[in-house]
């Protein structure tokens, strides 16, 4: 296994977030994130920590069940993807508008 990857042990994560390890394992078993072993210790790798923390917050703060957490996490990730796409499209539109302004005089656009 690649030893350069960052992770936190399940016990450290559970202690820090004051949650039972069983809850974290149930979320992992449900497919919300992945728990992997490093030197025989169950760990959460850096790419899953944020998702795991969101799941724990939804569970502790709002009493959302794992099915609801899965839906919320997927919706949030989709929202982030759509926001990135919107930003990309706005940037692309701005570039096209700038090209159009160079091709045509400003009077052409002001005439409308």
Buried (B, 14 or more C-beta within 10 A) or exposed (E): EEEEEEBBBBEEBBEEBEBEBEBBBEBBEBEBBEBBEEEEEBBBBEEBBEBBBBBBEBBEEEEBEBEEBBEBBEEEEEEEEEEEEEEEEEEEEEEEEEEEEEEEEEEEEEEE
